[in-house]
Amino acid sequence: MTITTAQIRGARGLLNWTQQDLSERTDISATSIGAIENGQTMPRESTLQAFRKAFEDAGVEFTSGDGVRKKDMKVDFY
């Protein structure tokens, strides 16, 4: 599943990340991130994968319909 620009903005919001924060975690310039989020540039699949990995590593999961949410960090003890 590919992610949308709305999900990128939403995931940044959940994590309280700036475009610069995402840039530092993906090695993609903040200027490029801004252009992608504003629809000025169509991102490569590799760029979307880098975004997805950074967000998922930080505890975000992507849902259908442009959705994002924090992963349930529930720990079960046995």
GROMACS elastic network, one bead per residue, 0.5 to 0.9 nm:
[ bonds ]
;  ai    aj funct       b0    kb
    1    62     6  0.89374   500
    2    45     6  0.79851   500
    2    48     6  0.71265   500
    2    49     6  0.79062   500
    2    52     6  0.85414   500
    3     6     6  0.82433   500
    3     7     6  0.62014   500
    3     8     6  0.71956   500
    3    48     6  0.66645   500
    3    49     6  0.84066   500
    3    51     6  0.86890   500
    3    52     6  0.72823   500
    3    62     6  0.75699   500
    3    66     6  0.75872   500
    4     7     6  0.51293   500
    4     8     6  0.63735   500
    4     9     6  0.88194   500
    4    37     6  0.89033   500
    4    48     6  0.84550   500
    4    66     6  0.64610   500
    5     9     6  0.62935   500
    5    10     6  0.84691   500
    5    36     6  0.69375   500
    5    37     6  0.52387   500
    5    38     6  0.79566   500
    5    39     6  0.77242   500
    5    66     6  0.84628   500
    6     9     6  0.52313   500
    6    10     6  0.60043   500
    6    11     6  0.85137   500
    6    37     6  0.74861   500
    6    66     6  0.61823   500
    6    67     6  0.81679   500
    7    11     6  0.58409   500
    7    12     6  0.83769   500
    7    62     6  0.73807   500
    7    63     6  0.89521   500
    7    66     6  0.54569   500
    7    67     6  0.61802   500
    7    68     6  0.61495   500
    8    11     6  0.52322   500
    8    12     6  0.62269   500
    8    13     6  0.85986   500
    8    37     6  0.73343   500
    8    48     6  0.89246   500
    8    51     6  0.75153   500
    8    52     6  0.82762   500
    8    55     6  0.86131   500
    8    68     6  0.87234   500
    9    12     6  0.51840   500
    9    13     6  0.61896   500
    9    14     6  0.87708   500
    9    37     6  0.69212   500
   10    14     6  0.62335   500
   10    15     6  0.87063   500
   10    66     6  0.87126   500
   10    67     6  0.78171   500
   10    68     6  0.64699   500
   10    69     6  0.85924   500
   11    14     6  0.50819   500
   11    15     6  0.63135   500
   11    16     6  0.83562   500
   11    17     6  0.83315   500
   11    55     6  0.67804   500
   11    60     6  0.66773   500
   11    61     6  0.84597   500
   11    62     6  0.84623   500
   11    67     6  0.89332   500
   11    68     6  0.61714   500
   11    69     6  0.75330   500
   11    70     6  0.85789   500
   12    15     6  0.52203   500
   12    16     6  0.57341   500
   12    18     6  0.67415   500
   12    19     6  0.77733   500
   12    21     6  0.87734   500
   12    22     6  0.76358   500
   12    55     6  0.79913   500
   13    17     6  0.63222   500
   13    18     6  0.81709   500
   14    17     6  0.78290   500
   14    60     6  0.79814   500
   14    68     6  0.82896   500
   14    69     6  0.74706   500
   14    70     6  0.73892   500
   15    18     6  0.89586   500
   15    55     6  0.84510   500
   15    58     6  0.78624   500
   15    59     6  0.86760   500
   15    60     6  0.81620   500
   15    70     6  0.86847   500
   17    20     6  0.76960   500
   17    21     6  0.54263   500
   17    22     6  0.66022   500
   18    21     6  0.50329   500
   18    22     6  0.65440   500
   18    23     6  0.85481   500
   18    30     6  0.87767   500
   19    22     6  0.51813   500
   19    23     6  0.60715   500
   19    24     6  0.87162   500
   19    29     6  0.85084   500
   19    30     6  0.53092   500
   19    31     6  0.82109   500
   19    33     6  0.64376   500
   19    34     6  0.69607   500
   20    24     6  0.61932   500
   20    25     6  0.87218   500
   20    29     6  0.76434   500
   20    30     6  0.51823   500
   20    31     6  0.87240   500
   20    33     6  0.85972   500
   21    24     6  0.52564   500
   21    25     6  0.65367   500
   21    26     6  0.88775   500
   21    30     6  0.83482   500
   22    25     6  0.51569   500
   22    26     6  0.61903   500
   22    27     6  0.82251   500
   22    28     6  0.79129   500
   22    29     6  0.87325   500
   22    30     6  0.75520   500
   22    33     6  0.81551   500
   22    51     6  0.76278   500
   22    54     6  0.76658   500
   22    55     6  0.86179   500
   23    26     6  0.52404   500
   23    27     6  0.53777   500
   23    29     6  0.53556   500
   23    30     6  0.53050   500
   23    31     6  0.88907   500
   23    32     6  0.88530   500
   23    33     6  0.73691   500
   24    27     6  0.55697   500
   24    28     6  0.74274   500
   24    29     6  0.80834   500
   24    30     6  0.84907   500
   25    28     6  0.81612   500
   25    50     6  0.86990   500
   25    51     6  0.84509   500
   25    54     6  0.63467   500
   26    29     6  0.84043   500
   26    47     6  0.83806   500
   26    50     6  0.59207   500
   26    51     6  0.66159   500
   26    53     6  0.87099   500
   26    54     6  0.67743   500
   27    30     6  0.89846   500
   27    50     6  0.88125   500
   28    31     6  0.84147   500
   28    32     6  0.67488   500
   28    33     6  0.70345   500
   28    47     6  0.77931   500
   28    50     6  0.87216   500
   29    32     6  0.51955   500
   29    33     6  0.63453   500
   29    34     6  0.87019   500
   30    34     6  0.61308   500
   30    35     6  0.86052   500
   31    34     6  0.51482   500
   31    35     6  0.62869   500
   31    36     6  0.87008   500
   32    35     6  0.50435   500
   32    36     6  0.61510   500
   32    37     6  0.85849   500
   32    41     6  0.78006   500
   32    43     6  0.88194   500
   33    36     6  0.50921   500
   33    37     6  0.61109   500
   33    38     6  0.85514   500
   33    41     6  0.89485   500
   33    43     6  0.89133   500
   34    37     6  0.51218   500
   34    38     6  0.60763   500
   34    39     6  0.85640   500
   34    40     6  0.84624   500
   34    41     6  0.89732   500
   35    38     6  0.51726   500
   35    39     6  0.61661   500
   35    41     6  0.54683   500
   35    42     6  0.85024   500
   36    39     6  0.51888   500
   36    40     6  0.59288   500
   36    42     6  0.62096   500
   36    43     6  0.62741   500
   37    40     6  0.76763   500
   37    41     6  0.81744   500
   38    41     6  0.77958   500
   39    42     6  0.69101   500
   43    46     6  0.81129   500
   43    47     6  0.60806   500
   43    48     6  0.66748   500
   44    47     6  0.51704   500
   44    48     6  0.65190   500
   44    49     6  0.87209   500
   45    48     6  0.51093   500
   45    49     6  0.61672   500
   45    50     6  0.86570   500
   46    50     6  0.62122   500
   46    51     6  0.87162   500
   47    50     6  0.50687   500
   47    51     6  0.63190   500
   47    52     6  0.86114   500
   48    51     6  0.50731   500
   48    52     6  0.60663   500
   48    53     6  0.85853   500
   49    53     6  0.60841   500
   49    54     6  0.85826   500
   50    53     6  0.52242   500
   50    54     6  0.62375   500
   50    55     6  0.86725   500
   51    54     6  0.52297   500
   51    55     6  0.62062   500
   51    56     6  0.85370   500
   52    55     6  0.52271   500
   52    56     6  0.59685   500
   52    57     6  0.84023   500
   52    60     6  0.87532   500
   52    61     6  0.87053   500
   52    62     6  0.85368   500
   53    56     6  0.51284   500
   53    57     6  0.58956   500
   53    58     6  0.84740   500
   54    57     6  0.52182   500
   54    58     6  0.63355   500
   54    59     6  0.89458   500
   54    60     6  0.89035   500
   55    58     6  0.50379   500
   55    59     6  0.64518   500
   55    60     6  0.53697   500
   55    61     6  0.75752   500
   56    59     6  0.50628   500
   56    61     6  0.59103   500
   56    62     6  0.83725   500
   56    71     6  0.85474   500
   57    60     6  0.73774   500
   58    70     6  0.88501   500
   59    69     6  0.85991   500
   59    70     6  0.57381   500
   59    71     6  0.54138   500
   59    72     6  0.83882   500
   59    73     6  0.81062   500
   60    68     6  0.67973   500
   60    69     6  0.57263   500
   60    71     6  0.55272   500
   61    67     6  0.85861   500
   61    68     6  0.57652   500
   61    69     6  0.55517   500
   61    70     6  0.60213   500
   61    71     6  0.58091   500
   62    66     6  0.76832   500
   62    67     6  0.58607   500
   62    69     6  0.65830   500
   62    70     6  0.87441   500
   63    66     6  0.66616   500
   63    68     6  0.55558   500
   63    69     6  0.75127   500
   64    67     6  0.56912   500
   64    68     6  0.83387   500
   69    72     6  0.88757   500
   70    73     6  0.83636   500
   71    74     6  0.86867   500
   72    75     6  0.89071   500
